[in-house]
């Protein structure tokens, strides 16, 4: 649950950044687990380069926390790719922030 909320926040931040850039045309899609992700032209181009249709609907079975029954989740190939990219970028950001140290006496939690 906490991870889903964190990923939703990351995806929302990426979407907000994407919407304000204005340089490229991006679409937003509802990805699995209800998160909103930005599907950039680069994501679509990479899927096409691999010989796939970015608008093809793909269904996957995902394990649900607290349940032994997997849930069937469907989204477009572009939404799955955008979700994966947002997750990787979010993880990289968390790891970069973990390496930063605070100045002595700066306060904090």
Secondary structure, DSSP 8 states (H G I E B T S, - for coil): -HHHHHHHHHHHHHHHHHHHH-SS--EEEE-GGG-EEEE-HHHHHHHHHTT--TT-EEEEEE--TT-SS-EEEEEEHHHHHHHHHHHHHHHHHHHHHHH----TT----
